[in-house]
Amino acid sequence: MLQLYLDPCTVNCRKVLAGLDMLGAQYEINHVDYFTGGHKKPEFLAINPNGALPAAMDGDLALSESNAILQYAADLSGSDKHYPKDLKQRADVNRWLLWEGSTWFPSCYVYLVEYVVKPLLNAKPDEAIVAKEAPNWHRLADILDKRLAKSKWLAGDTPTIADIAIAAPMHLHKAQRLPLDDHPNLKRWMADIEQLPCWQKTQGAVDRALQPK
């Protein structure tokens, strides 16, 4: 059984949990407390030297990078419903996974840090940082909005691991103050994501993490 090492409240850990549940993959959770620095301890660094959550183990395979875990779990489960085996369809999904990690996540993360993380640490958001990132975020959101004007989900009529990956960095969109009203197709799609059972299953851990300490 796939062994997961994660803290369910973080962006990429929530992504993996929701994605694996959508895939119907079998896994076991090994909790690594992000807020107490569990991901920097020697026992976790032995699995992922990068010291970043999540990580997974399958036998002697130690796997990091959330999107790689999703891809591996999809193939391991043997179902192609949410990660098609058709070459062109898979390439379409893969490009969104790569785009999320390299481009979309960093932009959404600015809003997450300023409006969610800093208040949790009793610090004030820096509005200048948000204002500087805003034009880039809107540009990227417009790419998604135009794509989602053509289909219900990013890769067609069925949700895939690409949808889960793209949704994850905006999973706290209200608290992040992401301006979704300017991108109606993206806003509709995010509401559809939030109705997925696999997504709803992960909400409790996130809510608990946002409670005042």
NORKAZI-V433214 format. One record per residue. N is the residue number from 1. RES is the residue in one small letter. PSI is psi in whole degrees, 0 to 359 (none if undefined). Layout:
N&RES&PSI, N&RES&PSI
//
This chain:
1&m&141, 2&l&128, 3&q&121, 4&l&137, 5&y&110, 6&l&172, 7&d&114, 8&p&343, 9&c&343, 10&t&159, 11&v&304, 12&n&334, 13&c&318, 14&r&320, 15&k&311, 16&v&316, 17&l&312, 18&a&319, 19&g&316, 20&l&324, 21&d&321, 22&m&322, 23&l&342, 24&g&24, 25&a&151, 26&q&134, 27&y&165, 28&e&134, 29&i&131, 30&n&108, 31&h&130, 32&v&113, 33&d&109, 34&y&319, 35&f&341, 36&t&12, 37&g&27, 38&g&335, 39&h&355, 40&k&2, 41&k&153, 42&p&321, 43&e&327, 44&f&322, 45&l&336, 46&a&334, 47&i&314, 48&n&99, 49&p&342, 50&n&343, 51&g&33, 52&a&141, 53&l&148, 54&p&179, 55&a&164, 56&a&153, 57&m&135, 58&d&99, 59&g&237, 60&d&6, 61&l&118, 62&a&123, 63&l&129, 64&s&182, 65&e&113, 66&s&319, 67&n&327, 68&a&323, 69&i&317, 70&l&316, 71&q&315, 72&y&315, 73&a&323, 74&a&314, 75&d&324, 76&l&323, 77&s&340, 78&g&5, 79&s&138, 80&d&11, 81&k&319, 82&h&3, 83&y&82, 84&p&146, 85&k&341, 86&d&131, 87&l&314, 88&k&320, 89&q&319, 90&r&321, 91&a&323, 92&d&315, 93&v&315, 94&n&323, 95&r&326, 96&w&324, 97&l&317, 98&l&319, 99&w&321, 100&e&311, 101&g&324, 102&s&333, 103&t&310, 104&w&312, 105&f&311, 106&p&325, 107&s&312, 108&c&329, 109&y&330, 110&v&314, 111&y&322, 112&l&315, 113&v&312, 114&e&320, 115&y&349, 116&v&304, 117&v&311, 118&k&314, 119&p&325, 120&l&333, 121&l&13, 122&n&36, 123&a&157, 124&k&142, 125&p&149, 126&d&102, 127&e&334, 128&a&324, 129&i&317, 130&v&315, 131&a&324, 132&k&323, 133&e&336, 134&a&314, 135&p&322, 136&n&318, 137&w&316, 138&h&323, 139&r&315, 140&l&319, 141&a&326, 142&d&326, 143&i&314, 144&l&318, 145&d&317, 146&k&322, 147&r&317, 148&l&353, 149&a&343, 150&k&340, 151&s&159, 152&k&319, 153&w&169, 154&l&325, 155&a&24, 156&g&217, 157&d&357, 158&t&135, 159&p&143, 160&t&178, 161&i&341, 162&a&320, 163&d&317, 164&i&318, 165&a&316, 166&i&327, 167&a&328, 168&a&314, 169&p&346, 170&m&25, 171&h&342, 172&l&42, 173&h&328, 174&k&311, 175&a&329, 176&q&344, 177&r&38, 178&l&130, 179&p&67, 180&l&337, 181&d&337, 182&d&354, 183&h&78, 184&p&325, 185&n&322, 186&l&320, 187&k&317, 188&r&315, 189&w&318, 190&m&322, 191&a&323, 192&d&321, 193&i&316, 194&e&349, 195&q&350, 196&l&133, 197&p&322, 198&c&328, 199&w&315, 200&q&328, 201&k&333, 202&t&357, 203&q&325, 204&g&316, 205&a&324, 206&v&315, 207&d&319, 208&r&322, 209&a&334, 210&l&357, 211&q&141, 212&p&135, 213&k&none
//
